[in-house]
């Protein structure tokens, strides 16, 4: 020490609070030494000395070490947390400022912990547990005297199940606390020391937890080389703490403060949902909105309001944004599902294909597949439909069945559509309902991979119009969810949003309205296809049999048995009698026509490229158009849901002239708009 230099004051800082609190004290010690270098020597006496290992700012207490000042560290700032804009990281620092009479500006927004060189170089303890790959840590429980921080164990399980095909979770926790075991995880509950747990978190891609020590540690640990600069963490917080007091940058802090009367103006700071009988004052100040959860426990309503879908969306946000990347898919086609029954009695695909063809499909389409849902009465039908679909399209066809539905916790099997990318490890999927029959060879791969959802517009029947109005979906944008394409990059968020919206309004159409509403929320483009790719009401009229159809949505309304008979060779369809003229149709798609009815009234329609018209028409009105060959010449047909209403042939002038009983009727024509219509009934714009 130089002559005249002031000798450092030796401080002993004591804190017997839980590890999360002590971790915040490490930040205050760091900031004290940064603000006043050389002015203090500090030793600590806390309930978790392992947190201070390798810390260069803390002295090792020996028999000769004598403190000149002992401070029992606290953070009374917490009592003002609902009304003052401070974070927990300010708490101990302000207390030390008051005790020492010095200013301590708060430094980095995190605790201050140190891993040794060996700890940084060594493998994660998870490797010794049998998993050598990326993982997330999940803390699915908490302390017995803090039940207000608990989340439903079934909800934790739903999150794990939802990501089963993409992520591995490692369940951690103190052996003396409440941690219901989860299925499908690496179980390290009670099997790590504090330093080992720090290494587990250091190597993790992210953390899922309530407001707890793991949340603070996720922020405090240094970034892993090659990983995100700030460690991902999804915190299931509810309404107990004010978010600004606990939340860190880069954390997804899922709270309900302001949503309930009990936390309308800030965190309630209640600790328990039921009394423990231990004489603690917390038994007298219980949560006022407890609800029953799995395993016979009670949790706060504010926690129950946070759904597994919301947690899953928060996890996936890191992958959508690009700071994390899902592990690469296996080189061979991955299994269709976790524990599901194989399709058609053997393969995870549609079955009954020659082995050489299956091998070829695996090489050609390993990142794309078709998928349907087969539960209950639809189980056999789905297997047969998948087999037919695979044979007709060349796409590997998969079936989500009883096990996926049972583990999902969803109200209806159709809602599994919301979780396609959680259950299946493919980049592109074509979904089709189990009662859809593929009637013709078709290569759907050109429809895959883009931002637009390929689908077929719904019928303009009263049910659809009513549901569209209730959910705020324009009828002309309403698609039928019995067939659509999805891409993981472009549409994973859409499916999650749809699941979150499924209870917005009552609906008899299960998944369809949430999917349509969520698509509109996110402004995802649609690639509407002709109704031949999902013919709704097939078999209700001769028109569906006369036109070539690729996908029939049941072979007759209400006749699931006909689908089964068709797949088994006991029901046969005749070849369609009409031949569609696609080239002539391309010339008309996108154009607008004025229709003059027999009374002289003028109605204007746009011919959409998908064979529908705008504005949408009722089921008995001319809502569809197509061009077919008749007597060797292109014939424009205007049709309702079930029958052709008007037909026109093109004459030498380029106009389309109405025909009646096979002859031209010059009283009705189609001409470009802007020309004098004379006696025309149809004028093209």
N, C-alpha and C positions, 0 to 999 in steps of 0.2 A: 504494500500500500504506500502511495506517495505521501510525503509529508504534507500535512494540512488537509488531506483527503478525508472525507466523511466516511466513517465506517458503516457498512450496510447494516440495516436493522434486521435482526433475525426474527422472522414471523413463523408461528405455528398456526396453520389454518385447520380448524376442526369442522368436520361435517359428517354426521352419521345418517344422513338421508339416503334414499335409494340410489342405485347406479345412475339413472337418468339425470338426477339432480347433481350428483358429483361430476358427471361429465360436463355439465354447464359451468361448474366451478373451475374446471381446467381452462375454460376460455377466459375467465376473470383473472386467473394467475398469469396466463400469457399476456393479457392486455396490461396488467399491472407492471410487468417487467418491460414491456415495450414502451410504456409511457415514462417509466423511471428506471432506466438501465443502471445497474450497479447500486441502486438505493436500498434494495432488499435482498435478503436470502430467505427462501421460503421452504418450509417443510410442511407436510400434510398428515393429518390423521383422519382417515375416512373409512367408511364401511367396505370399500372395494379398492384396496391398494394396487391391484393389478392394473387399474386404469392409468396409474402414474408411472408404470414401468417405462424406461427409456426416455423419460421426460427430462431434458437438460436444465429445466428451470427449477427443479425440485431437489432439495438436499436429502440425502439419506440420513435418517436420524440414528445417531450412535449414542453411546452412554455419555460421551463428552459434549454432545450437541445440546446447547441450552437456548431455549427460546426467550427472547426479550419481550415478546408480545404474543399473547395467545388470543385468537379471534374465533369465536363460534360463528361460522358463516351461515347467513340466511339470505332470503330474497323477499323482503316484505313488499317489493314492487308488485308481486302477484295479486295483492289485494286491490290494486288499481287497474288490473289488466283489462277489465271490461270498458274502461273509460279513457285510458291513456294509450298512445300508440307506441308501445314498447314490446320487444320480443324477450323471451326467456333469457337470451344471451346477455341482456342488460341487467338481469336481476342481481346476481352476485357482485358484478362490477360496481353497481350503485351502492350496494351494502358496504363494500370495501372502501369506496370513496368516503362514505360517512364515517367509517371507523378510523381511517387513516388521515382524513382531512386533505386528500389530494385528488386531483382530477384523473380519471381513468377512461380515456376514450375507448369505445368498443372497437375491436379490430375485425378480423375475418368473421364472417357470418356462420360460425360453427364452433364446436368444441375443439380441444387441442389434445390429440392423442398421437402416440408414436409407435410404429412397428419397427422392430429391429431389422437389420439386413437379412438375417436368416429367416425371419417371419415373412419378409417381402419376397424372398427368393423361393421359399418352400411351397409345396403344393397345398391346396386347400384340404382341410380335414375331411371334406366330403369325398375326396378320392379314396381314402381309407374305408369309407362307408360303402364303396362300390360304385360310385358315379364319377366318371371322369369326363365332364363336359359342362356346358353352360347351365346355369340354374338360377332360380330366384329363391330367396329365403322367405318363408311364411311363418308368422307368429300368430297362431290360431288360438289365442287364449289370453290369460292374464292372471293377475294376483287375485286371490280369493276375497280380499278386502276391498277390491276395486271393481266390483261387478258392473259399474256404470260404464266401464270401458269395454265390456265384452260385446262380441258380435256373435250372431247365430252360427254354431259350428256347421250346420248344414249349408250355410251360405259360403263359408270357407271351402267346404267340400265342392260346392258348385263351381267355384272359381278354378280349383285344381282340375276338376273334370273337364271344364270348358277348354282348357289349354292342353289337354292330355296329349294331343297329337303334335304340339309345337314346343312346349316348355316343360322343364322338370322343376319341381318345387322341393325344397329342403325344409322340413318342419323343425323349428328350434324352440327352445324355451327352458325355463328353470324347472327342475324335477319337482320342486315343492309347490309349483303353481298349477293352475287349471289349464291344461292343454289337451282337449279331446283329440284322440288320434285320427289322422286323416288317411284316406286310402290313396294309393298311387303316388306317395311321396317318399323321399329319403328321410327316415325318422332319426333325428339327432336330439330329440327332447331329453334333457337331463344327461346328455352324453358329451358335453363340451365344458371346459373351463372358460372363464371369461376371456382369457387370451386366445383360446382356440375359437371361441365364438367371434372374436374380432377378425380372425383370419378367414373364417367362413364368410363373414360379411364383406371383407375386402375383396374376395374373389367372386362374389355374387354379381350377377347382372342387375339385380334390383331386389327390393324388399317390399313385402306386403305385411302390414301390421296396424294395430291401433296406435293411439298416442302412447308411446312407451320408449324405453331405453333404446331399442333397435332403431327407432326413427332418428333419434339424436345421433346415434353411432353411425348410421348410414351417411349423415351429413359430415361427421367429423373425420372419418377415415379418409386417407389420401386416395386419389383416383388411381385405378389400376391401369398400367400401361396398355394402350390400345382401347381402353374403355371410355365411356362418357366423362367429360370434365367434372360433372356433378352426378353423383350416383342416383339412379332412379329409385323412387320410393313412393308407394301408394299407401296413404294413411287413412284408415277408416276411423274418422274422428267423431261423428255425431254432433251433439250440441253441448258437450260438457265444457270445452275450453274455447275461448275466443280464437279464431284462426290466426290472427296476427301475432299472438303470443307464442304459438307453437310452430307455425309453418316455415319451412326452409325453401329457398330457391330450388327449382327443379323437382320439388315434391308435388305430387298430386294429393292435395289435402281435401278429403271428401267430408264436408261438414253440413250440418243442417241448422246452424245458428241463424235465427231470424225466421225460421219456418214453423216453429211451434211456440205456443204462448209461454212455455216454460224456459225457452231460451230466446225470447223475442228481442231482448236488448243486449244479449251477450251470452257467454257460457254460463251454465247453471252451477258448475263446480261441485255437483253432487258426486258422491263416491260409490253409493250402493243402491241396488234395486230391491234388496231384501235384507232384513236385519240378520246379523251374525250372532247376536247375543253375547258379544265380547265386552260389553260395557263401554265401547267407544262412542263418542258423540255422533259419529256418522250414522249410527243406528236410528237416531232421532231425526235425521235429515235425509230421507230416502228420495229416490227418483219418483216424481209424481206421475210419470207416464210409462210404467213398466208394461212389457208385453211378454207373452210366453214364447220361448224359442225351443229348438231341438234339444233333446236330452233332459227335458224337465226343468230347464233354467229359465230365469227371467232376465231380459235385457232391456235397455231403454228404448222407447219408441224411436228416438232420434237415430239410434244405431240401426234399428230394423228398417228404417226408411231408406237406408243405403243398400241398394240391391246388388247381387252378384254381377249383374250386367253392367252396372255403373263402375264397379271395381275392374271388371274385365276391360271395359272401354278405357279406363285410365292406364292400365298396363299396356294395352295395345297402342296407346298414343305414342309411347316411346319408339315403337317399331314403325308406326305410320310416319312419324317425323324423321326417322332415320338415324337417331343416336344409338339405337340398338338394331340388330338384325337377327331374324329368326335363324336357328341352326339350319344348315343345308339339309335338304331332303335326302333320304337314302338313295343309292344308285339304282336300286330296283324299285318298282312301284310299291308305295307304302300300303299298309293294310287300310281297308276302307273305314274301319272303326275300331274302337276299343271293345273287344269281347263280343262283337256282334256275330250272329249266325251267318255262315257263308251263303251266298246267293246260289240258288238252284242246286244245293246239296254238295258243295265241294270247294268252289273257288270263292274268293272275295269279290269276284266280278260276276257278270251275268251268267257264267257257266255254260257248259255244253258247246264250247267252241273247240275246234281242232287245236291241239297243242301248238302247232306251228303258227297258227293265226294269233293265239294269245301272246306268244313271244314277240311277234312282229308288232302287235299293239303296244306292248310294254316299252319297246324301244321308241316307237313313234309318238306316243302320247303320255309319257311318264309324268308330265306336269299339268295334264288336263284330264278331266274325267267327267262322266255323267253320274248323277246321283238321284235316287228317289227315296221315299220313306215308306216302310212297310210294317205297320203295327196292327195287331188285332185282326180284324176281318180283311185287312189289306196285306197281310204278311205274304200269303202265297201269290197274290196278284203282283206284288212288287217284285218278287223273285222272277216271275215269268216276264214281266214287262222289262226288267233290266236285261234279261237274256236277249230278248228281241231287239232292244235298243242297241245293245252292243253289236249284235250281228248286222244291224242295218247301218250303223253310223261309224263303226270302227273305234269308238271311244270306250274305254274301260267303264263299265256301268256298275255302280255300287249301291248298296241298300243300307240305310240306317234303320235299325229295328228296335226290338223290345228293350234291349239293354241300354241303348243310347237314350231312349225315352225315359226309362226308369231312373237313370242317373241324372237326367236333366233337371228334374223338379218342375218342368213346364206343365201347363194345364192341358195341352192338346198336342198330339204327335206332329201336326202340321207346323207347330212353332219351332220345331227343330231346324226349319229353314233359316232361322235367325243365327244358328250356330254352325253353319256349314263349314266355315273356315276354322272353327275350334275343333271340329271332329275329324276333318279331312285334311291331309297334308298335300294339297295341290294348289297351284297358282290360279288355275281357271277351272270353273265348274259349270256344267249345264244341268240345271235342275228340271226334273219332270215329275208330275204326280204319278202315283202308282196306277191310276186308272187311265193313263195316256197310253195309246197304242201307236207304235211306229209302223206305218203301213208301207213305207217306201224307202229305198236306199237313199242316204242323205249324208253329206259331209258338213257338219256344223262348225268345223274348226275355223273357217274364216270369220265367224262371229265372235270368237274368243279373244281375250287379251286387251280389248279396248275399254275406254271410259264409259261407253254407252251400254246400257242393259238391253240385250236383244230379247224381245217378248212380243206378245200379241195383245192388241187392244181388247178390252172387255166388250161384251154385248151391251147395248143401250136399253136394258130392260129395267122396269121400275125398281127392283132391288138395288141394282148398281147405281142408278141415279140418286136414290135416297141415301145410300151409304156414301157416295161421293160428296153429296152436299153436307152430310154430317161431319165428315173428316176433312173438308176443305180441299178436295181433289177435283180438278176440272174433269168432266167426263171424258173429254177427248184425250186426256193423259192417263186415264185409268187402265192399267194393264192387268191381265189375268195372271195370277201367280202360279198357275199350273205348269208353266214352262218359262224359264228365263235363264240368262247367262250371268255369271258374276266373275269378277277378277279380284284376287286378294288385295292388290295394291289400291285399286280404285273403289272397291265396294265393301271392304270389311267394316269400315265405319258405318256405312249405310245399314248393314244387317244389325249391328249393335244398336243403332238409333231406333230401328224398327222394333226391336225387343223392348227397349225402354218405353216406347209409345203404345205398347199393345193394350194397355188398360185405359187409354185416353177416353174412348167412347165404347159403348156396347156395340158388338158386331157379330153377325152370324157367319162371317167369312174368315174367322180365325186370323191367319197371318196376312191376308191380302190387303186390308186397309192400312194396318201399320206399315207394311212395306211401301205402299203407294204414298202415304203421308210422309214417311221418312225420306223417300226419294225426292219428293217435292221440297222438303226442308233443305236438303243438301244440293238441290238443283243438278242432280245427276241426269245426263242426257239419256234419251230412250232411242233405241233402234227398233221401231215397230216393224214387224214382219207381217206378211199376208196371213190371213186366218187359216190357210192350209197347214201352217206350222203349229197350230193349237186350235183345232176346230171345235168350238164349244157348241154343244147341242148336236153333235154328229149323229146321224141316224134318225133325226126327228123329221127329215124331209128327204125327197129324192135328190135335191140339189147337192147335198153333201156326198151322195154316192156318185153323182154325175161328174163332179169336178175331181181332179187329182188332189189327194190330201196326203200330207206327209205324217202329221201327228193328229190323231183323232182323240178327243177328250171323251172317252167312253164310246163304244160302238153303238150305243143307243141310250137315251136318257134313262137313268134309274136301272140299267141292266148291266150290273157288274158281271153277271154270269156269262154274258156274251163275250166279254173280254177273255174270261177263263177258257171258254169254249174255243175261241179263235186261237189262243196260244197253244191249245192242245190239239188243234187240227179238226175240231168238230163244228166249226162255223166258218163259212167262206163268204168273201165279198166279191162282187162282180167288178170287172175292170171298169173304170170311169169312162163315160161316153164322150165327154167334152175334152178337147185339146186346147190348152191355154196358149195364147200367142204372147209370149213375154216381150218380144221386140216391139210390137205395136203398143203394148201396155206401157212400156218405158217412155214412149212419146207423149202419152197422156198424163202420166204421173206428175203431180205438182201443179197442174193447170186448173183453172177455175171455170165452171160452166154455169150458165143461167138456164134454168128449166122453166118452160112455159107450159103450165098444165092445161087441161082441156077447157077450163074456164077462162084461160088467158092470164091467170095469175103467174107472177114471176118469182122463182125461187133460185137462189144462188148457192152452189156447192163447190168446194174444192176437192179434186180427186187426189187423195193422199197416195204416196207410193206404196203403202201397205194394203191398198185395196179398200180402204174405208173412205168416207166422205166427211167433210166439215162444212157446216155444223153437224154434230152427231144426230142421227135419225132414230126414231123408235123402231121396234122390232118388225113392224109391218110396213115401214117406209123404205125408200131406196137408200139404204145405208152402206151398201157395198157396190163396187164396180170391178169388172175384169174384162179382158178381151180374149175371145176364143175363136177358133176357126169354125165356120159354118158354110157349107157348100163351097169350100175353097177360098173364102174371103174372110178377112178379119171382121169380127162382130163384137161390138161393145155392148155389154150387158150391165144393167142396173138391177140390183137384187136386194131383197129384204133378208132377214135372217134365214128364211126357208125357201124362197122362190125367186125366180127371175121376174121382174116387173116390166122392164122395157128393154128392147134390143135395137141396136142401130148398126147399119153397115156404112162403110166409107165409100163415097162416090168419087168420080173423077175430079171433081172440084176440090176435094179434100174434106168436104163436109160429111158429117155422119147423119144418115137419114134413117128415120124410124122404120121398122119393118113390122108388118102384122100378118100373121099366118104365112110367113115365109116370103112376103112380097114387100117391096119398098112403098112407104107411104110418104109422098112428098110434102104432106102437111106438117110433118115434124122433122126437124133437122138439128144437127149440131154443127155450128160454124164458129170460127174465132170471134170473140167478143170485139166490138168496135166496128164490125161490119153491120150493115143494115140487116136485121133479122128477118125482114119481110114476114113470111108466114111461118118462120121456124119456131119450133117448140124448145129446141136446145141450142144454145149458143155458147161456144167456148171462149174463155178469157185467157 
